[in-house]
Amino acid sequence: MQELPRSKVADFLEDELDPSLCARYLEYLINERDEMSALFHDRLAELYLDMATNAKERRDNGMSLFILYVNRAYCVLSCVR
């Protein structure tokens, strides 16, 4: 079975549909498909930060998602070292 190019799928979701869908897709890649590329991890962190910045106006959970991601990334990096 051939897979779609992950970065193109993420681009489409973020640019054409909704950045939160892109974040969910990246979460799936990282958590379920064990994606280790720093590009996808960095992109997810940037999306969470954007969502957190915009959450101030919308009062949603973007900031808590960003904080959870940063804490999880820190734990992973700490365990690897």
Buried (B, 14 or more C-beta within 10 A) or exposed (E): EEEEEBEEBBEBBBEEEEBBBBBBBBBEBBEEEEBEEEEBBEBBBEBBBBBBEEBEEEEBEBBEBBEEBEEEBEEEEEEEE
